[in-house]
Amino acid sequence: MTDQSNRFATDHPVAPEMPILSVRGLGVTFDGERERPFGPPKKIQALENITFDLARGKTLGLVGESGSGKSTLGRAILRRLPISDGRVIFDGKDISNVKGEALRRLTRDIQLIFQDPYTSLNPRMKVLELIAEPLLVHGIVSSIEEARDQVGELMRLVNLPLDALDRFPHGFSGGQRQRIGIARALALKPRLIIADEPVSALDVSVRAQVVNLMQDLQQELGLTYVFIAHDLSVVRHISHDIAILHRGHMVEMADRDAIYEAPEHPYTKVLLSAVPEPDPALRRNGDCAPAAHRPPELNLAGPGCRYRDCCDKSGGHCQREAPPFARHGGGHWAACWHVSTD
Ligand SMILES: Nc1ncnc2c1ncn2[C@@H]1O[C@H](COP(=O)(O)OP(=O)(O)OP(=O)(O)O)[C@@H](O)[C@H]1O
């Protein structure tokens, strides 16, 4: 249960049934390299037609291989990069084009936990300064010393000793540094936290501690997370829902158990089985191939679904080109023509 007596608890239970985050038809395009001098830059479609809802107090796990668009989606929600198509609705407000004061306010409500606790903390700042900085920047305190009590409370929340406040980050282990990063992210009482691979730079032995801490904080403060990860076991542990990204497309989204126990999309099945095929003759050659084995251009012959190479639903012969992201039942969504829709 959310402890509303805690002063870092989320204090906006406006309409609990309304998703805190709704993303509709989101697209993000980057300018790539120019094909010829002075020519127009090549367009990189990093995300296309991403749609989902995230309920308050829940965790959405975002999974996908390298380059699938996970961080881009996180940054688009944080409004740190321009959106090419679609909308992002946070707490009922369309934030797709926010600027100025509204954007500044948004940076309080949505915070980021970084992947690498070694590079994300300024080595010249003491822990007190690191955690108090956002409070100072947003005018919540007028000096670092004024923030000492609040920062002390944050240290308690992340299970770090108070005497850590006057030390520099290099004196801490990776797990402790990530706790400092989490305390800094909590300082402004955010309602949504984007955690971009928050444990992948840590020793396997401390990953579970940090993930468990994040779960405890979710309970205590009523936080909502978007949790980005490669590691499928970590995502399974922390997420309520899981979305699978592949080459900028969301191919499947469902609650955790449905994704792991009854995946629908061919690519999700490949990702979950993830057993490398040593024999090149037997390797899949299209979009189902793991990134390391995939040729730069797809070499599936003829028109048809780009996942047909690993699909058992149509005997591998689906001729329809663009599979829709459609509801299949019980909140299970999949980008495939052959899942049954309701
Ligand atoms: N600033 C940028 N300019 C141009 N292309 C970019 C930019 N940022 C990301 N991309 C491209 O967008 C695609 C998605 O990248 P993104 O970093 O979101 O993937 P990811 O799933 O987070 O990968 P990883 O797991 O390796 O972090 C990639 O093709 C990447 O090269």
The ligand as a Gaussian input file, in Angstrom:
#p B3LYP/6-31G(d) Opt

LIG

0 1
 N       20.682000      10.723000     -31.750000
 C       20.538000       9.786000     -32.686000
 N       20.807000      10.059000     -33.977000
 C       20.656000       9.121000     -34.943000
 N       20.235000       7.858000     -34.704000
 C       19.958000       7.520000     -33.425000
 C       20.095000       8.466000     -32.354000
 N       19.744000       7.849000     -31.187000
 C       19.390000       6.573000     -31.538000
 N       19.523000       6.384000     -32.860000
 C       19.205000       5.145000     -33.598000
 O       17.890000       4.753000     -33.232000
 C       17.812000       3.329000     -33.112000
 C       17.329000       2.951000     -31.727000
 O       18.355000       3.277000     -30.785000
 P       18.165000       3.089000     -29.207000
 O       19.394000       3.613000     -28.535000
 O       16.872000       3.651000     -28.788000
 O       18.115000       1.499000     -29.079000
 P       18.161000       0.602000     -27.759000
 O       17.140000      -0.467000     -27.946000
 O       18.034000       1.461000     -26.543000
 O       19.608000      -0.036000     -27.858000
 P       20.636000      -0.449000     -26.672000
 O       19.994000      -1.599000     -25.962000
 O       21.859000      -0.826000     -27.392000
 O       20.793000       0.764000     -25.775000
 C       19.193000       2.799000     -33.444000
 O       19.199000       2.456000     -34.816000
 C       20.101000       3.983000     -33.178000
 O       21.253000       3.913000     -33.994000

